[in-house]
Amino acid sequence: MLLFLVGFVAPLFFVLRFSFEHFNGDASQSRMFTAEQFIAVFTTPLYGELIVRTLGLALATTVISALIGYPLALAITRGPGFLRGGLMAIVMVPMLTSVVVKTFGWSVLLSSDGFLQSSLDAIGLSSVKLLFTPIGIVIGLVHTYFPFMVLSLVTAVGAIDRRTEEAAESLGSTRTRIFFRITLPQSLNGLAAGSALTFVTSMSALVTPQILGGGKVSTIVTVIYQQATSAQNWPLASALGVVLLAITLVILILQAWAVRRATR
């Protein structure tokens, strides 16, 4: 409890306090209660575009991670023994590597002279650019955060009673019907947990959008960082952080409600 209070509650209190202060324009702030920062956030179209872009990148990362993670989770839990260890290593290695190292590695692969961009140029897709674009950011985010999805699904899929699937098969159900009517519903909690972890972490990511975006594709998090460091505008940075936190809480509450309704 002490660690929680010192590491989370206290910083959150200061962020809330700063968000209601006035920025003097000379890298200082006045301790006066004002909502001008929130008014600026909600009335400036740029911040709305940044929030929508950030949510879009996080949603794309979550969907792609789920499409990659579910087959991996099935292979890890139900595949041959010699394959499980290798697949689990593929999932775990990104978690053991610094996000800075991974992101710089992707910046090399996605650059104009990199392997991926050169491959696209070779097949006539030179108009598709990867580095400093939303596509490149999503690629980096997926590689960084899809292990959260896989590990959540491995736990959920591994807990499924295979006899329910065997019973459905014995009654004439196809594999596709068994998956959508038996397997997927029983692993929905794991999918929801993995989606929540992937969505929240990718939405709050800083290093990957900053490096792979190259200043050309900004997110609300990179703007918060710039306001807090370069501009020294702590009130505006705090207000943006509070808005981002509120959006995150609303999304998680809606997701939990949807999962409960679906499982019921």
Buried (B, 14 or more C-beta within 10 A) or exposed (E): EEEEEEEEEEEEEEBBEBBBBBBEEEEEBEEEEBEBBBEBBEEEEEBEEBBEBBBEBBBBBBBBBBEBBBEBBBBBBEEEEEEBEEBBEEBEEBEEEEBEEBBEEBBEBBBEEBEBBEEBEEEEEEEEBBBBBBBBBBBBBBBBBBBBBBBBBBBBBEEBEEEBBEEBBEEEBEEEEBBEBBBBBBBBBBBBBBBBBBBBBBBBBEBBBBBBBBEEBBBBBBBBBBBBEEBBBBBBBBBBBBBBBEBBEEBBEEBEEEBEEEEE
